[in-house]
């Protein structure tokens, strides 16, 4: 998979997840969560597993828009992958620390979000830092054998 496809897929999934955070039934709504300062519509457990609220859903939507906005550009897609990797790694670590695991009551990032954020960061890190760099014309290689004749592979 190319880095551009990574940005497209992550962008589409983040956007979809952000929207689904506002859909009753998919998000098991719990509008009065005592661990959160920011409560209200969109607060609950997405798919019964992932603690979300209004801000959390909006962040997913923003990451989705970012990915969809840059997927046509290779360099911007790599930057997106690097940004997702770093930000989601920080969120995963923060999810393990009391008081930070809700970003001071603003956005829940604890529980199942920790392992999901680690997984998202790992995949994004591969595409952002380890995936082969795109080189135009890399599909064909000109080699010269010992007899001095050239052939295209």
Wavefront OBJ file of the C-alpha trace (Angstrom):
o trace
v 0.000 0.000 0.000
v 1.303 3.458 -0.817
v 1.634 6.316 1.636
v -1.035 8.190 -0.308
v -3.448 5.260 0.107
v -2.606 5.197 3.815
v -3.646 8.862 4.141
v -6.841 8.215 2.167
v -7.838 5.169 4.224
v -6.942 6.683 7.603
v -8.681 9.924 6.627
v -11.865 8.148 5.555
v -11.932 5.919 8.650
v -11.234 8.794 11.060
v -14.004 10.852 9.446
v -16.442 7.941 9.624
v -15.576 7.187 13.269
v -15.969 10.849 14.192
v -19.420 10.978 12.617
v -20.458 7.652 14.161
v -19.635 9.090 17.594
v -22.785 11.195 17.240
v -25.073 8.319 16.161
v -27.201 6.863 18.972
v -27.042 3.090 18.990
v -23.523 2.965 17.591
v -22.427 5.251 20.406
v -23.989 4.047 23.647
v -24.705 7.527 24.977
v -23.954 8.406 28.616
v -24.312 12.197 28.738
v -23.478 12.561 32.450
v -19.963 11.112 32.782
v -18.462 12.275 36.122
v -14.872 11.850 34.863
v -15.399 14.485 32.176
v -15.744 18.242 32.413
v -16.995 18.325 28.825
v -20.195 16.274 28.723
v -23.276 16.327 26.564
v -24.274 15.031 23.156
v -21.791 12.508 21.767
v -20.566 11.358 25.178
v -20.636 7.602 25.609
v -18.947 4.431 24.406
v -18.524 4.026 20.660
v -19.381 0.435 19.734
v -19.609 -0.159 23.479
v -15.784 -0.176 23.653
v -14.251 3.248 23.164
v -14.999 6.126 25.525
v -15.774 9.249 23.446
v -17.298 12.688 23.867
v -17.962 15.750 21.719
v -14.310 16.842 21.617
v -13.061 13.308 20.950
v -15.473 12.956 18.019
v -14.453 16.351 16.625
v -10.764 15.400 16.821
v -11.503 12.244 14.821
v -13.320 14.332 12.229
v -10.380 16.761 12.004
v -7.879 13.917 11.535
v -10.193 12.538 8.856
v -10.402 15.835 7.006
v -6.622 16.250 7.265
v -6.009 12.804 5.734
v -8.518 13.338 2.932
v -7.101 16.793 2.199
v -3.530 15.553 1.722
v -3.839 12.083 0.187
v -3.186 13.301 -3.366
v 0.236 14.674 -2.420
v 2.998 12.212 -1.529
v 5.010 14.542 0.737
v 1.925 15.776 2.570
v 0.712 12.176 3.021
v 4.048 11.267 4.623
v 3.793 14.313 6.895
v 0.249 13.252 7.831
v 1.485 9.745 8.690
v 4.260 11.186 10.847
v 1.838 13.529 12.593
v -0.623 10.725 13.308
v 2.200 8.489 14.592
v 3.582 11.069 17.007
v 0.255 12.448 18.219
v -1.344 9.040 18.741
v 1.733 7.700 20.543
v 1.544 10.663 22.929
v -2.196 10.033 23.399
v -1.577 6.333 24.111
v 0.997 7.154 26.788
v -1.267 9.866 28.215
v -4.080 7.330 28.419
v -2.037 5.365 30.952
v -1.482 8.306 33.311
v -4.195 9.320 35.819
v -5.596 12.839 35.190
v -4.054 12.799 31.715
v -6.229 9.852 30.705
v -9.109 12.272 30.188
v -6.892 15.196 29.137
v -7.947 16.960 32.346
v -11.599 16.086 31.832
v -11.831 17.336 28.253
v -11.390 14.189 26.156
v -11.336 10.536 27.301
v -8.291 8.574 26.077
v -8.177 5.727 28.613
v -9.177 2.054 28.511
v -9.498 0.490 25.072
v -8.398 3.762 23.472
v -4.833 3.103 24.698
v -4.233 -0.075 22.690
v -6.091 1.334 19.684
v -3.992 4.507 19.769
v -0.808 2.391 19.986
v -1.895 0.347 16.970
v -2.805 3.457 14.962
v 0.536 5.048 15.890
v 2.521 1.944 14.903
v 0.930 1.679 11.455
v 1.286 5.420 10.894
v 4.941 5.281 12.023
v 5.672 2.649 9.395
v 4.214 4.796 6.623
v 5.626 8.030 7.988
v 9.153 6.942 8.825
v 9.947 3.480 7.413
v 8.067 2.989 4.151
v 10.214 3.284 1.025
v 10.484 6.779 -0.392
v 8.664 7.377 -3.654
v 10.974 7.819 -6.636
v 9.503 8.690 -10.035
v 10.564 6.182 -12.691
v 11.580 3.590 -10.102
v 9.564 0.928 -11.950
v 12.339 0.387 -14.506
v 16.035 0.008 -13.867
v 18.755 0.417 -16.452
v 21.539 -2.104 -15.902
v 24.692 -2.620 -17.862
v 26.279 -6.065 -18.039
v 30.006 -6.853 -18.266
v 29.900 -6.810 -22.084
v 28.813 -3.169 -21.982
v 25.358 -3.799 -23.370
v 22.445 -2.208 -21.623
v 19.092 -3.759 -20.855
v 15.994 -2.535 -19.056
v 14.593 -4.719 -16.322
l 1 2 3 4 5 6 7 8 9 10 11 12 13 14 15 16 17 18 19 20 21 22 23 24 25 26 27 28 29 30 31 32 33 34 35 36 37 38 39 40 41 42 43 44 45 46 47 48 49 50 51 52 53 54 55 56 57 58 59 60 61 62 63 64 65 66 67 68 69 70 71 72 73 74 75 76 77 78 79 80 81 82 83 84 85 86 87 88 89 90 91 92 93 94 95 96 97 98 99 100 101 102 103 104 105 106 107 108 109 110 111 112 113 114 115 116 117 118 119 120 121 122 123 124 125 126 127 128 129 130 131 132 133 134 135 136 137 138 139 140 141 142 143 144 145 146 147 148 149 150 151 152 153
